[in-house]
């Protein structure tokens, strides 16, 4: 089943994101290689694809896991968690309807 991992950043998270970005992306690439990643990306803090120094306000990952517990465990071990990027992470079941 798919799960949505909805993360909210702490204020001024850009420097923290930059320190952990490579490790964060490596985990996402692994999900992609396994055919389990539907979509992943950050939420720009301002209304533009490249927010520059404004940074990001959070992230969304939709991926396939065996269970809610497995999805939560994966989310809890994100390098952005260790780096203090996220202040809140919500994991919910997700049903793909379109496209």
N, C-alpha and C positions, 0 to 999 in steps of 0.2 A: 504494500500500500504506500501511497505517497503521503508525505508530511511536509507542512509548511513550517519553516523555522524563521520566525520574525524577530529580529534583533533591533534594539534601540541603543544608540550610542550615548555615552556620557558627553557632556559639553566639551568642545574643543578636542575632539578625539583624533583629529588628523595625524598629529605626531605619533600617537600610540598605534594607529592603523599602520603607519609607515614602517614601524619596527617589526610588526608581526605579519605583514602582508604576504611575503613569500611563503611562509609556512601555511598561512590560511589558504592561499591559492593552491598549494600543493595538495591539500586535502580535497578541495573541490575537483581538481583534475583527476584524482583517483576515483571519485564518484562518477565523473564523466566517463572515464576509461572503462568502468564497470557497467556502463549503460544505465546508471541509476539516477543521474542528475537531469531534472526537467528544466530548471532555470535557476540562476543565481546572480546576484548583483547587489550593489549598494543603492541607498536612497540619497541622492544629492541633497545637501542642506538648503540649496536654493534652486530655483526653477530653470536649470540648465544642465545639459549632459556633462559638462566639465565645470564643476563648481570651484575649481582652483583652491585658494586658501580657505574658502568657506567650508570645505570638507563635506562630510556625509552625516546623516542623522540616524542611519541604521542600515540594515541589510535584510535581504530576503533570499532564502534557499528553499527550493521545493525539490525534494529527492525521495527516492524509494528506500524504505527500511522495512525490516521484518516486523517491527512493532513500534508503538509509541515509546516504549522504554528504550529501545535501540536508538530511535531518533533523538530522544532527549539525552542519552549518553553521548552520542556523537556531537550534539550541540554543546554540551557541557565541556567537552574536551577541545573546543575550537581554540586555536592560538590567540584569537582576539579576546577570548575570555581571560586567558592568562595574562595578557597585556593590559587588561583593564579597559578595553574599548567599549564593551557592552555594559550597560547598566541594567538591562532587562532582556530576557530571551523567552519567547513564548513558542511552544511547539504544539501544533494541532494537526489532526488528520486532514488530508486534502484529497478531494475527489476531482479528477480531471474530467471536464465536460466538453470543452472546446479547446483547441481546434480539433 
